[in-house]
Amino acid sequence: MPVLIIAGDEEFELSRRVQELRHSLVDPNWASINFLRLDNPPLQEIIDVSGTLPFGPGNKVVLIDRCELFTKKRSKGGDDGAKADTDSKGKDKLLDELEKCLANVAPNTHLIFACPFNLDQSLKTTKALQKHAVLEKFEKQKFYVGSPNPVLSTWCRKEAKKFGATIEDQAITYLLDGTEANLRQIASEIEKAAVHVLPSTHITYNVVVQLSPYHSHVFALADYWLSGKGKEALASAEELMTRQSAMPIIATLQTMISKWILMKALCEKFNHDLPTPPGVNRRELPTQDLVRRVAGELKAKEFMIEKDLKRISKFPLERLIEKRIDLTRLEYSIKTGMIPENHALQVFLAG
């Protein structure tokens, strides 16, 4: 079918699919004439171009890029991009006309709607255009730092395979956690690693650590904070905030501290449950036994649990709980407008 809707909030995979279609459908010798990109055009302009034909051999591709017809995402002016069209008097008439045009698009003309948002199925435009289009979804996978994600792990292996390489599970975990599952960044790191290991074809954990050091993401921040290195933690936070707001960093810290509290509590429970001989105040399991038991309880990989237990080994459970409460209070203060988010993160790290 010559009409295609590509939609979803996984921008990297979506943009990659658009480029793949462009290169496979358009004759490169005629690309300057037979490829047309329109940036979120109005319905009337889409209607006008849907009837165009290719010039010379091959196909014509019309890319409706950054399309907001299928989403309620607000535009820069504060109006809803889809709703603005819906409220116009001629909306229904234009939709009827567009439907007729889409039903008669020439076989060698391809109309591609690239929508970098998840589809809103309640909109009239979505219902109308889906009758005449093939839909491809590229929705972002939910990811939580420290939690296994088989779908994203498989994606990493396939990405390595594109460069003729294989990749260790531990290296995959490192990249997913370190980038917070940013596929564009992970793809770049895997390509870099695949070239680096040549003529070998196996990407190891040590290789990705060497090429993608932790200094640039939230793990370094957490390590400095846990080690009591306030100055380094603040510098790391400042570096992170040059690339994103403080709220995602705070959210990640919330997740990490919650997980650490649970791990500490499990360790204390397992040690408490040990049978204690007379005259012995306390017994403790060996580290590897604790790692194995905690990993089994949380259904996580042992090397990840071991790494986290080492991080928090000198941080008491009570202190973690106290800091979790502090961070929750600061987050509430941000959301109620009492304190700027950057300042809140600095207060937390300095406290």
QUIZIHU-V564831 format. One record per pair of residues at least 4 apart in sequence whose C-alpha atoms are under 6 Angstrom apart, sorted by the first residue. I is the first residue (numbers start at 0). GAP is how many residues later the second one is. D is the distance in Angstrom with one decimal. If there is no record, write none. Layout:
i->I gap->GAP d->D
i->I gap->GAP d->D
This chain:
i->1 gap->108 d->4.4
i->2 gap->107 d->5.8
i->2 gap->108 d->4.8
i->2 gap->109 d->6.0
i->2 gap->130 d->4.8
i->3 gap->108 d->4.8
i->3 gap->129 d->5.1
i->3 gap->130 d->4.9
i->4 gap->107 d->5.9
i->4 gap->108 d->4.7
i->4 gap->130 d->4.8
i->5 gap->107 d->6.0
i->5 gap->108 d->4.9
i->5 gap->130 d->4.9
i->6 gap->108 d->4.6
i->6 gap->109 d->5.7
i->6 gap->110 d->6.0
i->6 gap->111 d->5.9
i->6 gap->130 d->5.1
i->6 gap->131 d->6.0
i->7 gap->108 d->5.3
i->7 gap->109 d->4.6
i->7 gap->110 d->4.2
i->7 gap->129 d->5.6
i->7 gap->130 d->4.4
i->7 gap->131 d->4.5
i->8 gap->107 d->5.3
i->8 gap->108 d->4.6
i->8 gap->109 d->5.7
i->8 gap->130 d->5.2
i->8 gap->131 d->5.6
i->9 gap->128 d->5.5
i->9 gap->129 d->5.2
i->9 gap->130 d->4.5
i->10 gap->105 d->6.0
i->11 gap->172 d->5.6
i->20 gap->4 d->5.8
i->21 gap->4 d->5.8
i->25 gap->33 d->5.6
i->26 gap->4 d->6.0
i->26 gap->31 d->5.9
i->29 gap->4 d->5.9
i->30 gap->4 d->5.3
i->33 gap->20 d->5.7
i->33 gap->26 d->4.5
i->34 gap->25 d->6.0
i->34 gap->26 d->5.0
i->35 gap->26 d->4.8
i->36 gap->25 d->5.9
i->36 gap->26 d->4.7
i->37 gap->26 d->5.0
i->37 gap->27 d->5.9
i->38 gap->26 d->5.0
i->39 gap->25 d->5.8
i->39 gap->26 d->5.4
i->39 gap->27 d->4.6
i->46 gap->51 d->5.5
i->53 gap->5 d->5.6
i->53 gap->6 d->4.5
i->58 gap->49 d->4.8
i->58 gap->50 d->5.7
i->59 gap->49 d->4.7
i->60 gap->48 d->5.9
i->60 gap->49 d->4.7
i->61 gap->49 d->4.9
i->62 gap->49 d->4.9
i->63 gap->48 d->5.9
i->63 gap->49 d->4.7
i->63 gap->50 d->6.0
i->64 gap->49 d->5.0
i->65 gap->48 d->5.8
i->65 gap->49 d->5.3
i->66 gap->47 d->5.8
i->66 gap->48 d->4.7
i->67 gap->13 d->6.0
i->68 gap->13 d->5.2
i->69 gap->49 d->5.4
i->69 gap->50 d->5.7
i->69 gap->56 d->5.2
i->70 gap->48 d->5.8
i->70 gap->49 d->5.3
i->71 gap->8 d->5.7
i->71 gap->10 d->5.6
i->73 gap->4 d->5.8
i->73 gap->5 d->5.6
i->73 gap->6 d->4.3
i->73 gap->7 d->5.8
i->74 gap->4 d->5.6
i->74 gap->5 d->5.8
i->74 gap->6 d->5.6
i->79 gap->4 d->5.8
i->85 gap->5 d->5.7
i->120 gap->5 d->5.9
i->123 gap->4 d->6.0
i->124 gap->4 d->6.0
i->144 gap->32 d->5.2
i->159 gap->5 d->5.1
i->159 gap->6 d->5.6
i->160 gap->4 d->5.0
i->164 gap->36 d->4.5
i->164 gap->37 d->5.5
i->165 gap->36 d->4.9
i->166 gap->35 d->5.7
i->166 gap->36 d->4.5
i->167 gap->36 d->5.3
i->169 gap->35 d->5.7
i->170 gap->33 d->6.0
i->170 gap->34 d->4.1
i->172 gap->4 d->6.0
i->173 gap->4 d->5.7
i->174 gap->4 d->5.9
i->175 gap->4 d->5.5
i->175 gap->5 d->4.6
i->182 gap->4 d->5.9
i->189 gap->4 d->6.0
i->207 gap->4 d->5.4
i->208 gap->4 d->5.3
i->213 gap->6 d->5.8
i->214 gap->5 d->5.3
i->220 gap->12 d->5.1
i->220 gap->15 d->5.5
i->223 gap->5 d->5.0
i->223 gap->9 d->5.0
i->224 gap->4 d->5.8
i->224 gap->8 d->5.6
i->229 gap->120 d->6.0
i->240 gap->4 d->5.5
i->245 gap->95 d->5.7
i->245 gap->96 d->5.5
i->252 gap->4 d->5.9
i->267 gap->4 d->5.9
i->270 gap->13 d->5.1
i->289 gap->4 d->6.0
i->290 gap->4 d->5.9
i->290 gap->15 d->5.7
i->294 gap->4 d->5.5
i->294 gap->5 d->4.9
i->294 gap->7 d->5.4
i->308 gap->4 d->5.7
i->329 gap->14 d->5.9
i->332 gap->5 d->5.0
i->332 gap->6 d->5.8
i->333 gap->4 d->5.9
i->333 gap->5 d->5.2
i->333 gap->6 d->5.9
i->333 gap->7 d->5.6
i->346 gap->4 d->6.0
